[in-house]
């Protein structure tokens, strides 16, 4: 009798195990891959981040639990992170703010595939200005720079190389935002035209900075260190992280992110541009300073474009929110140039550089329709030649008289005439 009872218990025990093993991811020994998901593990910094599934075909072997080193009951409860980065989704609709329908810039536009008729002439004009200002790295002569570079002090070389390291990475971050966020969110064809050209010229900027590093830095280890500045240099990493946080912030409104990237291009670049212009005042590094002239013109236009789009927003961030974004960017840039790298290494007074960054921030706030925060004057007279302080019309004046031929002229300007001036 006891033997019979024992057989019944064993029978029901194995029956329960069979039912248990039919549950997904709960087998105690192995999981048949035929007709189920084959598991693959993704590791990052030693932490478990999720599973990706691929349907296994017939005849696949089994996946023993020991291979994974974790209890499958525990694994079945792990969250699925396969779509944790929402900005890699192909559907631009998932990136839009909840109040997209209230914003003409962001509202779905069935006419966005055709440019004409132009609905926003001021936005289109900025696109044409960007187009007229196109340039390539081959137009920049670096042949005289090496002689000047070899004559610089060690501290000056250190400062310039680290500034170039930030620039080389920063344009890629700006493009990351344009590709992943702004160009997908904004629905106006005129604005998309500008963004497409901005992506192109930001790539030219990145190529230019990389070429400068490649030219000046002969030591391969130092060059690699500079090219990986986001990982190797804490002061550069902090600036990059701030910008990347705005790209990855799924809760921030479009208007907030627009202000943040206006700060990236209008504030994060301003002090470094000024430092390179200081070298021009000293008659040094003509290739570097000329490329800086072209790039600062482009970035000024990009910043102005952000302010123009901001003016079209129906629901703008609060004045306090805008102030918070701008002042945070100012703090990071001041620390970068006066504490981390120390602008005094090339002979520029640190307090004056802090004041200049505050001056640029006030100018940006004014362009955004906000009240000034710092109320300071421009301390650098040598910056009168560029537009960051607003006294020179940087967007109308051609830097070094360079402009892509015919782009900004009227189509009738090329007509034959007998009274033309030669």
C-alpha positions as CSV (number, residue, x, y, z in Angstrom):
1,X,0.0,0.0,0.0
2,X,2.8,2.4,0.9
3,X,4.6,1.5,-2.3
4,X,1.5,2.3,-4.4
5,X,1.1,5.6,-2.5
6,X,4.7,6.4,-3.3
7,X,4.2,5.8,-7.0
8,X,1.2,8.1,-7.0
9,X,3.2,10.9,-5.4
10,X,6.0,10.5,-7.8
11,X,3.6,10.5,-10.8
12,X,2.0,13.8,-9.7
13,X,5.3,15.3,-8.9
14,X,6.6,14.8,-12.5
15,X,3.3,15.9,-13.9
16,X,3.5,19.1,-12.0
17,X,7.1,19.6,-13.2
18,X,6.0,19.1,-16.8
19,X,3.3,21.8,-16.5
20,X,5.8,24.1,-14.8
21,X,8.3,23.7,-17.6
22,X,5.7,24.7,-20.1
23,X,5.7,28.2,-18.7
24,X,8.0,30.6,-20.6
25,X,11.5,31.1,-19.2
26,X,10.8,28.9,-16.2
27,X,12.4,25.5,-17.1
28,X,14.6,24.3,-14.3
29,X,17.3,22.7,-16.6
30,X,17.0,23.8,-20.2
31,X,14.8,25.7,-22.6
32,X,14.0,24.2,-26.0
33,X,14.6,26.8,-28.6
34,X,12.3,25.4,-31.3
35,X,9.2,27.5,-31.4
36,X,10.4,29.9,-28.7
37,X,12.7,32.9,-28.3
38,X,16.4,32.2,-28.2
39,X,17.9,34.2,-25.4
40,X,20.9,36.5,-25.9
41,X,22.6,38.5,-23.1
42,X,23.7,42.1,-23.3
43,X,26.2,43.2,-20.7
44,X,27.2,46.8,-20.0
45,X,29.7,47.6,-17.2
46,X,28.9,44.3,-15.6
47,X,25.2,44.9,-15.2
48,X,22.4,43.0,-16.7
49,X,20.4,45.2,-19.1
50,X,17.9,43.0,-20.8
51,X,17.2,40.4,-23.4
52,X,16.9,40.5,-27.1
53,X,14.9,37.9,-28.8
54,X,15.4,36.1,-32.1
55,X,13.0,33.3,-33.1
56,X,15.0,30.1,-33.3
57,X,14.5,27.7,-36.2
58,X,13.7,24.0,-36.0
59,X,16.5,21.8,-34.8
60,X,18.1,24.4,-32.5
61,X,19.8,23.1,-29.5
62,X,19.0,23.9,-25.9
63,X,20.0,26.8,-23.7
64,X,21.2,25.5,-20.3
65,X,20.5,27.6,-17.3
66,X,24.1,27.3,-16.2
67,X,25.2,29.2,-19.3
68,X,23.4,32.3,-18.1
69,X,24.4,32.0,-14.5
70,X,21.0,33.3,-13.2
71,X,17.8,31.7,-12.1
72,X,15.3,31.9,-15.0
73,X,12.5,32.6,-12.6
74,X,14.4,35.7,-11.7
75,X,15.1,36.5,-15.3
76,X,11.5,36.3,-16.2
77,X,10.9,39.2,-13.9
78,X,13.6,41.4,-15.3
79,X,12.3,44.5,-17.2
80,X,12.6,44.5,-21.0
81,X,15.0,47.3,-22.0
82,X,15.0,46.6,-25.7
83,X,13.3,50.0,-26.3
84,X,14.8,51.9,-23.4
85,X,16.2,54.5,-25.7
86,X,13.1,56.0,-27.2
87,X,15.0,58.3,-29.5
88,X,16.3,55.4,-31.6
89,X,12.8,54.7,-32.7
90,X,12.1,55.4,-36.4
91,X,8.7,57.0,-35.7
92,X,9.3,60.8,-35.2
93,X,5.8,61.0,-33.6
94,X,7.1,59.4,-30.4
95,X,9.5,62.3,-29.9
96,X,6.8,65.0,-29.9
97,X,5.6,67.0,-27.0
98,X,2.1,66.2,-25.6
99,X,0.9,69.6,-26.8
100,X,2.3,69.2,-30.3
101,X,-1.1,70.1,-31.9
102,X,-0.9,73.6,-30.3
103,X,2.5,74.4,-31.9
104,X,2.5,75.3,-35.7
105,X,6.2,74.3,-35.8
106,X,5.5,70.8,-34.5
107,X,2.0,70.1,-35.7
108,X,1.9,67.4,-38.4
109,X,2.2,69.1,-41.8
110,X,1.0,67.2,-44.9
111,X,2.7,69.8,-47.0
112,X,6.2,69.3,-45.5
113,X,7.5,67.3,-48.4
114,X,7.3,70.2,-50.9
115,X,9.1,73.5,-50.2
116,X,7.1,75.9,-52.4
117,X,5.1,78.0,-51.8
118,X,7.3,79.5,-49.1
119,X,5.1,80.0,-46.0
120,X,7.9,81.4,-43.7
121,X,10.1,83.8,-45.7
122,X,12.3,84.7,-42.7
123,X,13.1,81.1,-42.0
124,X,13.8,80.5,-45.7
125,X,16.1,83.5,-45.8
126,X,18.2,82.0,-43.1
127,X,18.5,78.8,-45.0
128,X,19.7,80.7,-48.1
129,X,22.2,82.6,-45.9
130,X,23.5,79.3,-44.6
131,X,23.7,78.0,-48.2
132,X,25.6,81.1,-49.4
133,X,28.2,80.7,-46.6
134,X,29.1,77.1,-47.4
135,X,32.8,76.3,-47.3
136,X,35.1,73.3,-47.1
137,X,38.3,72.5,-45.1
138,X,40.3,72.5,-48.3
139,X,39.9,76.3,-48.5
140,X,41.8,76.7,-45.2
141,X,45.6,77.1,-45.6
142,X,47.4,75.6,-42.6
143,X,50.9,75.7,-44.1
144,X,52.1,78.6,-41.9
145,X,50.5,77.4,-38.7
146,X,53.1,74.8,-37.8
147,X,55.9,77.4,-37.6
148,X,53.7,79.5,-35.2
149,X,52.7,76.4,-33.3
150,X,56.3,75.4,-32.7
151,X,57.0,78.8,-31.3
152,X,54.1,78.8,-28.8
153,X,54.7,78.2,-25.1
154,X,53.8,74.8,-23.6
155,X,50.9,76.4,-21.7
156,X,49.5,78.0,-24.9
157,X,49.7,74.7,-26.7
158,X,48.0,72.9,-23.9
159,X,45.1,75.4,-23.9
160,X,44.6,75.5,-27.7
161,X,44.7,71.7,-28.0
162,X,42.2,71.2,-25.3
163,X,39.8,73.8,-26.8
164,X,40.1,72.0,-30.2
165,X,39.4,68.7,-28.5
166,X,36.1,70.1,-27.2
167,X,35.2,71.6,-30.5
168,X,36.0,68.3,-32.4
169,X,33.4,66.5,-30.3
170,X,30.8,69.2,-29.8
171,X,29.7,69.5,-33.4
172,X,29.0,65.8,-33.4
173,X,26.8,66.3,-30.4
174,X,24.9,69.2,-32.1
175,X,24.3,66.9,-35.1
176,X,23.1,64.1,-32.8
177,X,20.4,66.4,-31.5
178,X,19.5,67.6,-35.0
179,X,19.2,64.1,-36.4
180,X,17.6,62.4,-33.4
181,X,15.3,65.2,-32.3
182,X,14.9,68.6,-34.0
183,X,14.8,67.6,-37.6
184,X,12.2,64.9,-36.8
185,X,10.0,67.2,-34.6
186,X,9.9,70.4,-36.6
187,X,7.4,70.0,-39.5
188,X,8.1,73.2,-41.5
189,X,9.9,72.4,-44.8
190,X,11.7,75.8,-44.5
191,X,13.1,74.9,-41.1
192,X,13.9,71.3,-42.2
193,X,15.9,72.8,-45.1
194,X,17.9,74.8,-42.7
195,X,18.5,71.9,-40.4
196,X,19.7,69.7,-43.3
197,X,22.2,72.3,-44.2
198,X,23.3,72.8,-40.6
199,X,24.0,69.1,-40.3
200,X,26.2,69.4,-43.4
201,X,28.2,72.4,-42.1
202,X,28.5,71.0,-38.6
203,X,30.2,68.0,-40.2
204,X,32.6,70.4,-42.0
205,X,33.3,72.0,-38.6
206,X,34.1,68.7,-37.0
207,X,36.3,67.7,-39.9
208,X,38.1,71.1,-39.6
209,X,38.8,70.7,-35.9
210,X,39.9,67.1,-36.4
211,X,42.3,68.2,-39.1
212,X,43.7,71.0,-36.9
213,X,44.4,68.5,-34.1
214,X,45.9,66.1,-36.7
215,X,48.1,68.9,-38.0
216,X,49.4,70.3,-34.7
217,X,49.6,67.2,-32.5
218,X,52.3,64.9,-33.8
219,X,52.4,62.5,-30.8
220,X,49.9,59.7,-31.6
221,X,49.0,59.0,-27.9
222,X,48.3,62.7,-27.2
223,X,46.3,62.9,-30.4
224,X,44.2,59.9,-29.4
225,X,43.7,61.4,-26.0
226,X,42.3,64.6,-27.5
227,X,40.1,62.8,-30.0
228,X,38.5,61.0,-27.1
229,X,38.2,64.1,-24.9
230,X,34.6,63.3,-23.9
231,X,35.9,60.2,-22.1
232,X,39.4,61.4,-21.1
233,X,38.9,65.1,-20.1
234,X,36.5,65.8,-17.2
235,X,36.1,69.5,-18.1
236,X,35.1,68.5,-21.7
237,X,32.9,65.7,-20.4
238,X,30.9,68.0,-18.2
239,X,30.0,70.2,-21.1
240,X,29.2,67.3,-23.3
241,X,27.1,65.6,-20.6
242,X,25.0,68.7,-20.2
243,X,24.2,68.8,-23.9
244,X,23.6,65.0,-24.1
245,X,21.2,65.2,-21.2
246,X,19.0,67.5,-23.1
247,X,19.0,65.2,-26.1
248,X,18.0,62.2,-24.0
249,X,15.4,64.1,-21.8
250,X,12.0,62.7,-22.9
251,X,10.1,65.0,-20.6
252,X,11.7,68.3,-21.6
253,X,9.5,70.4,-23.9
254,X,10.7,71.4,-27.3
255,X,11.0,75.0,-26.3
256,X,13.3,74.2,-23.4
257,X,15.5,72.1,-25.6
258,X,15.6,74.8,-28.2
259,X,16.9,77.2,-25.6
260,X,19.4,74.7,-24.3
261,X,21.0,74.2,-27.7
262,X,20.9,77.9,-28.4
263,X,23.0,78.1,-25.3
264,X,25.3,75.3,-26.5
265,X,26.1,77.1,-29.8
266,X,25.8,80.7,-28.4
267,X,27.5,80.3,-24.9
268,X,29.5,77.0,-24.9
269,X,31.4,78.1,-28.0
270,X,31.7,81.9,-27.2
271,X,34.7,81.9,-24.8
272,X,36.7,79.5,-27.0
273,X,36.0,81.6,-30.1
274,X,37.2,84.7,-28.2
275,X,40.3,82.9,-27.1
276,X,41.2,82.0,-30.7
277,X,40.4,85.5,-31.8
278,X,42.9,86.7,-29.2
279,X,45.6,84.7,-31.1
280,X,44.6,86.5,-34.3
281,X,45.1,89.8,-32.6
282,X,48.6,88.6,-31.8
283,X,49.2,87.7,-35.5
284,X,49.4,84.0,-34.7
285,X,48.1,80.8,-36.4
286,X,46.4,82.3,-39.6
287,X,44.8,78.9,-40.6
288,X,43.3,78.3,-37.2
289,X,42.1,81.9,-36.8
290,X,40.6,81.9,-40.4
291,X,38.7,78.7,-39.8
292,X,37.6,80.1,-36.5
293,X,36.2,83.1,-38.3
294,X,34.2,80.9,-40.7
295,X,32.9,78.6,-37.9
296,X,32.0,81.4,-35.5
297,X,29.9,83.0,-38.3
298,X,28.1,79.7,-38.9
299,X,27.4,79.1,-35.2
300,X,26.2,82.6,-34.9
301,X,23.7,82.0,-37.6
302,X,22.6,78.7,-36.0
303,X,22.0,80.5,-32.7
304,X,20.0,83.2,-34.4
305,X,18.0,80.5,-36.2
306,X,17.1,78.9,-32.8
307,X,15.9,82.3,-31.6
308,X,13.8,82.8,-34.7
309,X,12.1,79.4,-34.2
310,X,11.6,80.2,-30.6
311,X,9.7,83.4,-31.5
312,X,7.2,81.2,-33.4
313,X,6.4,79.0,-30.3
314,X,2.9,79.4,-28.9
315,X,3.8,77.8,-25.6
316,X,7.2,79.2,-24.5
317,X,9.0,78.1,-21.3
318,X,8.6,80.4,-18.4
319,X,11.0,83.3,-17.9
320,X,12.4,81.6,-14.8
321,X,12.9,78.3,-16.8
322,X,14.8,80.1,-19.6
323,X,16.9,82.0,-17.0
324,X,17.8,78.7,-15.3
325,X,18.9,77.1,-18.5
326,X,21.0,80.0,-19.6
327,X,22.7,80.7,-16.3
328,X,23.6,77.0,-15.9
329,X,25.3,77.1,-19.3
330,X,27.1,80.2,-18.3
331,X,28.4,78.6,-15.1
332,X,29.7,75.5,-17.0
333,X,31.4,77.6,-19.6
334,X,33.0,79.9,-17.0
335,X,34.3,76.9,-15.1
336,X,35.7,75.4,-18.3
337,X,37.7,78.5,-19.4
338,X,38.7,80.0,-16.0
339,X,39.2,77.0,-13.7
340,X,39.6,73.8,-15.8
341,X,41.7,75.1,-18.6
342,X,42.5,78.6,-17.3
343,X,42.3,81.2,-20.0
344,X,45.2,83.1,-18.4
345,X,47.5,80.5,-19.9
346,X,47.3,82.5,-23.2
347,X,47.4,85.9,-21.6
348,X,43.6,86.6,-21.2
349,X,42.4,87.9,-17.9
350,X,40.1,85.3,-16.2
351,X,37.6,87.8,-14.7
352,X,37.2,89.5,-18.0
353,X,36.5,86.2,-19.7
354,X,33.8,85.5,-17.1
355,X,32.4,88.9,-17.9
356,X,32.5,88.3,-21.6
357,X,30.6,85.0,-21.2
358,X,27.9,86.8,-19.2
359,X,27.7,89.5,-21.8
360,X,27.1,86.9,-24.5
361,X,24.4,85.3,-22.3
362,X,22.6,88.6,-21.9
363,X,22.7,89.1,-25.7
364,X,21.2,85.6,-26.2
365,X,18.5,86.3,-23.5
366,X,17.6,89.5,-25.4
367,X,17.3,87.7,-28.7
368,X,15.0,85.2,-26.9
369,X,12.8,88.1,-25.8
370,X,13.9,87.8,-22.1
371,X,15.3,90.2,-19.6
372,X,19.0,90.4,-19.1
373,X,20.5,88.7,-16.0
374,X,24.0,90.1,-15.8
375,X,23.9,93.6,-17.2
376,X,27.6,93.8,-18.1
377,X,29.5,95.4,-20.9
378,X,31.6,93.7,-23.5
379,X,35.2,93.7,-22.0
380,X,36.9,92.6,-25.2
381,X,37.4,95.3,-27.8
382,X,39.0,92.7,-30.2
383,X,35.6,90.9,-30.4
384,X,34.1,93.9,-32.3
385,X,34.9,92.0,-35.5
386,X,32.5,89.2,-34.9
387,X,28.8,89.1,-34.2
388,X,28.6,87.4,-30.8
389,X,28.2,90.9,-29.2
390,X,25.7,92.0,-31.8
391,X,27.4,95.3,-32.9
392,X,28.6,93.9,-36.2
393,X,25.9,92.4,-38.4
394,X,27.6,89.0,-38.6
395,X,24.8,87.5,-40.7
396,X,24.8,90.1,-43.5
397,X,28.6,90.8,-43.6
398,X,30.7,88.2,-45.5
399,X,33.6,87.1,-43.4
400,X,36.8,87.8,-45.4
401,X,34.5,88.7,-48.3
402,X,33.7,85.0,-48.8
403,X,30.2,84.0,-50.0
404,X,29.1,81.2,-52.3
405,X,28.6,83.0,-55.6
406,X,25.1,84.0,-56.6
407,X,23.2,82.3,-53.8
408,X,21.9,85.4,-52.1
409,X,21.4,87.4,-55.3
410,X,18.1,87.8,-57.1
411,X,17.5,85.6,-60.0
412,X,17.2,88.6,-62.3
413,X,20.6,89.9,-61.1
414,X,22.3,87.8,-63.7
415,X,20.4,89.2,-66.7
416,X,22.4,90.8,-69.5
417,X,22.7,94.6,-69.3
418,X,24.7,97.3,-71.0
419,X,25.0,99.6,-68.0
420,X,26.5,97.1,-65.5
421,X,29.4,98.2,-63.3
422,X,32.6,96.2,-63.8
